[in-house]
Amino acid sequence: MARKNTLGLIPAGTASNATEAAQHARPSQKFRTGGALGSVAKSLGSLAETASKADALEKTLREGTVIVDIDPQLVDDAFVRDRLETKDDGYQELKAAIEERGQLSPVLVRPHPSEPGRYQIAFGHRRVMVCRELQRPVKAAVKELTDHELVVALGQENSMRTDLSFLERALFAQKLETEGYDRPTVMLALGVDKTLLSRMLTIVERIPSSIVNYVGRSPSIGRTRWQDLSHLFRDPTVVERCVHWLQTERAQAIARSNRFKAMLKEASKKPDVSMLAAEKRDDWVSDDKNVSVHFSARKNRAVIDLKPEMASTFSQFLISELPTLYKKFQESQS
């Protein structure tokens, strides 16, 4: 898939850790690129023959972006990720392509903000993983990036890829907001407008992490079907039923590609009236209706409901009496 020049999306900063970059990175002699980056890469080839190579490389890093070969063991993950599954179906295909033809597209890294001599990925996690496994240097563009610039670079690079699912993009938006980034920044990173971003966040807010882990990235499922599931999950009892269902052997036996469809079917089921009747038994309500206890046989739990005006005082009383009550219960079971 053709790519735009994602490396030019963010203005270059000042490379304060350029000395460490010079120690651990060497210019790539094989990587070809055009424009300003091409001239930088060619100039590095001649710099290798000079006695002042380290100083020249430091100056080049200060001026902008440069493509270098870096030991992938010196590259750490970013503080926010865009993929649910790094080693998805396309990972082995990517690995085979890099092994056969070499790495055609560089990753983007920045000097690590807190560990001198190391780097942090802005985007290209899978390419770095492949190079680690193949034990070969990773071709990388090195730029000084703030945290804000890093997430925008990652998000904009994502918008040019077709292999990220709607769920992954929505979860990425949620992670950025959780990290404290404002809506305009998240919109810029994902390339979406305010309305779509709001819908994405609303959808994933209702999807429990256990269900996300169960269905996976769901590459063929778009916003509309996720929105259908999210609407069903407005009912807490539906969420609870689905979370319980996915732990069954039947649910776990379903192929990953069919799990979203199965989950949507389960969430769409109407509750069985006979089951609802069987759930409620041994209920108790006080004469003044201020306190009630409901026991669910299917869920195997009891719930105590209190009127707001006496919730605090009765709760304290109940807690103080529980040791005595529980002891009496134990004696009754012996």
Contacts in CASP RR format, 6 or more apart in sequence:
PFRMAT RR
TARGET T0000
AUTHOR 0000-0000-0000
METHOD contacts of the structure
MODEL  1
MARKNTLGLIPAGTASNATEAAQHARPSQKFRTGGALGSVAKSLGSLAET
ASKADALEKTLREGTVIVDIDPQLVDDAFVRDRLETKDDGYQELKAAIEE
RGQLSPVLVRPHPSEPGRYQIAFGHRRVMVCRELQRPVKAAVKELTDHEL
VVALGQENSMRTDLSFLERALFAQKLETEGYDRPTVMLALGVDKTLLSRM
LTIVERIPSSIVNYVGRSPSIGRTRWQDLSHLFRDPTVVERCVHWLQTER
AQAIARSNRFKAMLKEASKKPDVSMLAAEKRDDWVSDDKNVSVHFSARKN
RAVIDLKPEMASTFSQFLISELPTLYKKFQESQS
1 161 0 8 1.000
1 162 0 8 1.000
3 105 0 8 1.000
3 160 0 8 1.000
4 160 0 8 1.000
6 108 0 8 1.000
6 123 0 8 1.000
6 153 0 8 1.000
6 156 0 8 1.000
6 157 0 8 1.000
6 160 0 8 1.000
7 37 0 8 1.000
7 65 0 8 1.000
7 106 0 8 1.000
7 108 0 8 1.000
7 141 0 8 1.000
7 143 0 8 1.000
8 65 0 8 1.000
9 152 0 8 1.000
9 153 0 8 1.000
9 156 0 8 1.000
9 157 0 8 1.000
10 143 0 8 1.000
10 145 0 8 1.000
10 149 0 8 1.000
10 152 0 8 1.000
10 153 0 8 1.000
12 63 0 8 1.000
12 64 0 8 1.000
12 65 0 8 1.000
12 143 0 8 1.000
12 144 0 8 1.000
13 64 0 8 1.000
13 143 0 8 1.000
13 144 0 8 1.000
13 145 0 8 1.000
14 62 0 8 1.000
14 144 0 8 1.000
15 21 0 8 1.000
15 58 0 8 1.000
15 61 0 8 1.000
15 62 0 8 1.000
15 64 0 8 1.000
15 111 0 8 1.000
15 142 0 8 1.000
15 143 0 8 1.000
15 144 0 8 1.000
16 111 0 8 1.000
16 144 0 8 1.000
17 111 0 8 1.000
17 112 0 8 1.000
17 116 0 8 1.000
17 117 0 8 1.000
17 144 0 8 1.000
18 57 0 8 1.000
18 58 0 8 1.000
18 61 0 8 1.000
18 62 0 8 1.000
18 111 0 8 1.000
19 54 0 8 1.000
19 58 0 8 1.000
20 111 0 8 1.000
20 116 0 8 1.000
20 117 0 8 1.000
20 118 0 8 1.000
21 57 0 8 1.000
21 58 0 8 1.000
21 61 0 8 1.000
21 68 0 8 1.000
21 111 0 8 1.000
21 117 0 8 1.000
21 119 0 8 1.000
21 142 0 8 1.000
22 53 0 8 1.000
22 54 0 8 1.000
22 57 0 8 1.000
22 58 0 8 1.000
22 61 0 8 1.000
23 54 0 8 1.000
23 117 0 8 1.000
24 70 0 8 1.000
24 71 0 8 1.000
24 74 0 8 1.000
24 117 0 8 1.000
24 118 0 8 1.000
25 57 0 8 1.000
25 68 0 8 1.000
25 69 0 8 1.000
25 70 0 8 1.000
25 140 0 8 1.000
25 142 0 8 1.000
26 48 0 8 1.000
26 68 0 8 1.000
26 69 0 8 1.000
26 137 0 8 1.000
27 41 0 8 1.000
27 44 0 8 1.000
27 45 0 8 1.000
27 47 0 8 1.000
27 48 0 8 1.000
27 57 0 8 1.000
27 66 0 8 1.000
27 67 0 8 1.000
27 68 0 8 1.000
27 69 0 8 1.000
28 41 0 8 1.000
28 44 0 8 1.000
28 67 0 8 1.000
28 68 0 8 1.000
28 69 0 8 1.000
28 137 0 8 1.000
28 139 0 8 1.000
29 45 0 8 1.000
31 41 0 8 1.000
31 67 0 8 1.000
31 103 0 8 1.000
31 106 0 8 1.000
31 139 0 8 1.000
32 38 0 8 1.000
32 41 0 8 1.000
33 41 0 8 1.000
33 67 0 8 1.000
36 65 0 8 1.000
37 65 0 8 1.000
37 66 0 8 1.000
37 67 0 8 1.000
37 141 0 8 1.000
38 67 0 8 1.000
40 60 0 8 1.000
40 64 0 8 1.000
40 65 0 8 1.000
40 66 0 8 1.000
40 67 0 8 1.000
41 66 0 8 1.000
41 67 0 8 1.000
43 60 0 8 1.000
44 57 0 8 1.000
44 60 0 8 1.000
44 66 0 8 1.000
44 68 0 8 1.000
47 53 0 8 1.000
47 56 0 8 1.000
47 57 0 8 1.000
47 60 0 8 1.000
50 56 0 8 1.000
57 66 0 8 1.000
60 66 0 8 1.000
61 142 0 8 1.000
64 143 0 8 1.000
65 141 0 8 1.000
65 142 0 8 1.000
65 143 0 8 1.000
66 141 0 8 1.000
66 142 0 8 1.000
67 106 0 8 1.000
67 139 0 8 1.000
67 140 0 8 1.000
67 141 0 8 1.000
68 139 0 8 1.000
68 140 0 8 1.000
68 142 0 8 1.000
69 137 0 8 1.000
69 138 0 8 1.000
69 139 0 8 1.000
69 140 0 8 1.000
70 109 0 8 1.000
70 119 0 8 1.000
70 137 0 8 1.000
70 138 0 8 1.000
70 140 0 8 1.000
70 142 0 8 1.000
71 137 0 8 1.000
71 138 0 8 1.000
72 128 0 8 1.000
72 129 0 8 1.000
72 131 0 8 1.000
72 132 0 8 1.000
72 136 0 8 1.000
72 137 0 8 1.000
72 138 0 8 1.000
73 132 0 8 1.000
74 117 0 8 1.000
74 118 0 8 1.000
74 119 0 8 1.000
75 107 0 8 1.000
75 109 0 8 1.000
75 118 0 8 1.000
75 119 0 8 1.000
75 120 0 8 1.000
75 121 0 8 1.000
75 128 0 8 1.000
75 138 0 8 1.000
75 140 0 8 1.000
76 112 0 8 1.000
76 115 0 8 1.000
76 118 0 8 1.000
76 119 0 8 1.000
76 120 0 8 1.000
76 121 0 8 1.000
77 120 0 8 1.000
77 121 0 8 1.000
77 125 0 8 1.000
78 120 0 8 1.000
78 121 0 8 1.000
78 122 0 8 1.000
78 123 0 8 1.000
78 125 0 8 1.000
78 150 0 8 1.000
78 154 0 8 1.000
79 120 0 8 1.000
79 147 0 8 1.000
79 179 0 8 1.000
80 151 0 8 1.000
80 154 0 8 1.000
80 172 0 8 1.000
80 175 0 8 1.000
80 176 0 8 1.000
80 179 0 8 1.000
81 125 0 8 1.000
81 172 0 8 1.000
81 175 0 8 1.000
82 123 0 8 1.000
82 154 0 8 1.000
82 155 0 8 1.000
82 158 0 8 1.000
82 164 0 8 1.000
82 168 0 8 1.000
82 169 0 8 1.000
82 172 0 8 1.000
83 125 0 8 1.000
83 126 0 8 1.000
83 164 0 8 1.000
83 168 0 8 1.000
83 217 0 8 1.000
84 165 0 8 1.000
84 167 0 8 1.000
84 168 0 8 1.000
84 171 0 8 1.000
84 212 0 8 1.000
84 216 0 8 1.000
84 217 0 8 1.000
85 216 0 8 1.000
85 217 0 8 1.000
86 125 0 8 1.000
86 126 0 8 1.000
86 129 0 8 1.000
87 126 0 8 1.000
87 129 0 8 1.000
88 217 0 8 1.000
90 163 0 8 1.000
91 126 0 8 1.000
91 129 0 8 1.000
91 130 0 8 1.000
94 126 0 8 1.000
94 127 0 8 1.000
94 130 0 8 1.000
95 130 0 8 1.000
95 133 0 8 1.000
95 134 0 8 1.000
97 104 0 8 1.000
98 127 0 8 1.000
98 130 0 8 1.000
98 131 0 8 1.000
98 134 0 8 1.000
99 130 0 8 1.000
99 134 0 8 1.000
103 127 0 8 1.000
103 130 0 8 1.000
103 131 0 8 1.000
103 138 0 8 1.000
103 139 0 8 1.000
105 127 0 8 1.000
106 139 0 8 1.000
106 140 0 8 1.000
106 141 0 8 1.000
107 121 0 8 1.000
107 122 0 8 1.000
107 123 0 8 1.000
107 124 0 8 1.000
107 127 0 8 1.000
107 128 0 8 1.000
107 138 0 8 1.000
107 139 0 8 1.000
107 140 0 8 1.000
107 141 0 8 1.000
108 121 0 8 1.000
108 122 0 8 1.000
108 123 0 8 1.000
108 124 0 8 1.000
108 140 0 8 1.000
108 141 0 8 1.000
108 143 0 8 1.000
108 153 0 8 1.000
108 157 0 8 1.000
109 119 0 8 1.000
109 120 0 8 1.000
109 121 0 8 1.000
109 122 0 8 1.000
109 140 0 8 1.000
109 141 0 8 1.000
109 142 0 8 1.000
109 143 0 8 1.000
110 119 0 8 1.000
110 120 0 8 1.000
110 122 0 8 1.000
110 142 0 8 1.000
110 143 0 8 1.000
110 144 0 8 1.000
110 145 0 8 1.000
110 150 0 8 1.000
111 117 0 8 1.000
111 118 0 8 1.000
111 119 0 8 1.000
111 120 0 8 1.000
111 142 0 8 1.000
111 144 0 8 1.000
112 118 0 8 1.000
112 119 0 8 1.000
112 120 0 8 1.000
113 120 0 8 1.000
113 147 0 8 1.000
119 140 0 8 1.000
119 142 0 8 1.000
120 150 0 8 1.000
121 128 0 8 1.000
122 143 0 8 1.000
122 145 0 8 1.000
122 150 0 8 1.000
122 153 0 8 1.000
122 154 0 8 1.000
122 157 0 8 1.000
123 153 0 8 1.000
123 154 0 8 1.000
123 155 0 8 1.000
123 157 0 8 1.000
123 158 0 8 1.000
124 157 0 8 1.000
127 138 0 8 1.000
128 138 0 8 1.000
131 137 0 8 1.000
131 138 0 8 1.000
145 153 0 8 1.000
148 181 0 8 1.000
148 185 0 8 1.000
151 176 0 8 1.000
151 179 0 8 1.000
151 181 0 8 1.000
151 185 0 8 1.000
151 189 0 8 1.000
152 185 0 8 1.000
152 188 0 8 1.000
152 189 0 8 1.000
154 189 0 8 1.000
155 172 0 8 1.000
155 189 0 8 1.000
155 190 0 8 1.000
155 191 0 8 1.000
156 188 0 8 1.000
156 189 0 8 1.000
156 191 0 8 1.000
158 164 0 8 1.000
158 169 0 8 1.000
158 172 0 8 1.000
158 189 0 8 1.000
158 190 0 8 1.000
159 190 0 8 1.000
159 191 0 8 1.000
163 219 0 8 1.000
165 217 0 8 1.000
165 218 0 8 1.000
165 219 0 8 1.000
165 221 0 8 1.000
165 222 0 8 1.000
166 200 0 8 1.000
166 218 0 8 1.000
166 221 0 8 1.000
166 222 0 8 1.000
166 223 0 8 1.000
166 226 0 8 1.000
167 204 0 8 1.000
167 212 0 8 1.000
167 215 0 8 1.000
167 216 0 8 1.000
167 217 0 8 1.000
167 218 0 8 1.000
167 221 0 8 1.000
167 226 0 8 1.000
168 217 0 8 1.000
169 190 0 8 1.000
169 200 0 8 1.000
170 200 0 8 1.000
170 201 0 8 1.000
170 203 0 8 1.000
170 204 0 8 1.000
170 226 0 8 1.000
171 204 0 8 1.000
171 212 0 8 1.000
172 189 0 8 1.000
172 190 0 8 1.000
173 186 0 8 1.000
173 189 0 8 1.000
173 190 0 8 1.000
173 192 0 8 1.000
173 197 0 8 1.000
173 200 0 8 1.000
173 201 0 8 1.000
173 204 0 8 1.000
174 200 0 8 1.000
174 201 0 8 1.000
174 204 0 8 1.000
174 205 0 8 1.000
176 185 0 8 1.000
176 186 0 8 1.000
176 189 0 8 1.000
177 183 0 8 1.000
177 186 0 8 1.000
177 201 0 8 1.000
181 189 0 8 1.000
183 194 0 8 1.000
183 197 0 8 1.000
186 197 0 8 1.000
187 193 0 8 1.000
187 194 0 8 1.000
187 197 0 8 1.000
190 197 0 8 1.000
192 200 0 8 1.000
199 223 0 8 1.000
199 227 0 8 1.000
200 223 0 8 1.000
202 230 0 8 1.000
203 223 0 8 1.000
203 226 0 8 1.000
203 227 0 8 1.000
203 230 0 8 1.000
204 212 0 8 1.000
204 230 0 8 1.000
206 230 0 8 1.000
206 233 0 8 1.000
206 234 0 8 1.000
206 239 0 8 1.000
207 226 0 8 1.000
207 229 0 8 1.000
207 230 0 8 1.000
207 233 0 8 1.000
208 239 0 8 1.000
208 243 0 8 1.000
210 243 0 8 1.000
210 246 0 8 1.000
211 242 0 8 1.000
211 243 0 8 1.000
211 246 0 8 1.000
211 263 0 8 1.000
214 246 0 8 1.000
214 251 0 8 1.000
214 259 0 8 1.000
214 263 0 8 1.000
215 256 0 8 1.000
215 259 0 8 1.000
215 260 0 8 1.000
215 263 0 8 1.000
216 256 0 8 1.000
216 259 0 8 1.000
218 226 0 8 1.000
218 259 0 8 1.000
218 260 0 8 1.000
220 257 0 8 1.000
221 260 0 8 1.000
225 260 0 8 1.000
225 264 0 8 1.000
228 264 0 8 1.000
229 260 0 8 1.000
229 263 0 8 1.000
229 264 0 8 1.000
229 267 0 8 1.000
232 238 0 8 1.000
232 264 0 8 1.000
232 267 0 8 1.000
232 268 0 8 1.000
233 239 0 8 1.000
233 242 0 8 1.000
233 267 0 8 1.000
237 271 0 8 1.000
238 267 0 8 1.000
240 299 0 8 1.000
241 266 0 8 1.000
241 267 0 8 1.000
241 269 0 8 1.000
242 263 0 8 1.000
242 266 0 8 1.000
242 267 0 8 1.000
245 251 0 8 1.000
245 266 0 8 1.000
246 252 0 8 1.000
246 263 0 8 1.000
251 259 0 8 1.000
251 262 0 8 1.000
251 266 0 8 1.000
254 262 0 8 1.000
275 298 0 8 1.000
278 297 0 8 1.000
278 298 0 8 1.000
279 296 0 8 1.000
279 297 0 8 1.000
279 298 0 8 1.000
279 299 0 8 1.000
280 294 0 8 1.000
280 295 0 8 1.000
280 296 0 8 1.000
281 295 0 8 1.000
281 297 0 8 1.000
282 295 0 8 1.000
283 292 0 8 1.000
283 293 0 8 1.000
283 294 0 8 1.000
283 295 0 8 1.000
284 292 0 8 1.000
284 293 0 8 1.000
285 291 0 8 1.000
285 292 0 8 1.000
285 293 0 8 1.000
286 292 0 8 1.000
289 307 0 8 1.000
290 306 0 8 1.000
290 307 0 8 1.000
290 310 0 8 1.000
290 314 0 8 1.000
291 304 0 8 1.000
291 305 0 8 1.000
291 306 0 8 1.000
291 307 0 8 1.000
291 310 0 8 1.000
291 314 0 8 1.000
292 304 0 8 1.000
292 305 0 8 1.000
293 302 0 8 1.000
293 303 0 8 1.000
293 304 0 8 1.000
293 305 0 8 1.000
294 302 0 8 1.000
294 303 0 8 1.000
294 305 0 8 1.000
295 301 0 8 1.000
295 302 0 8 1.000
295 303 0 8 1.000
296 302 0 8 1.000
296 303 0 8 1.000
304 318 0 8 1.000
306 314 0 8 1.000
306 315 0 8 1.000
END
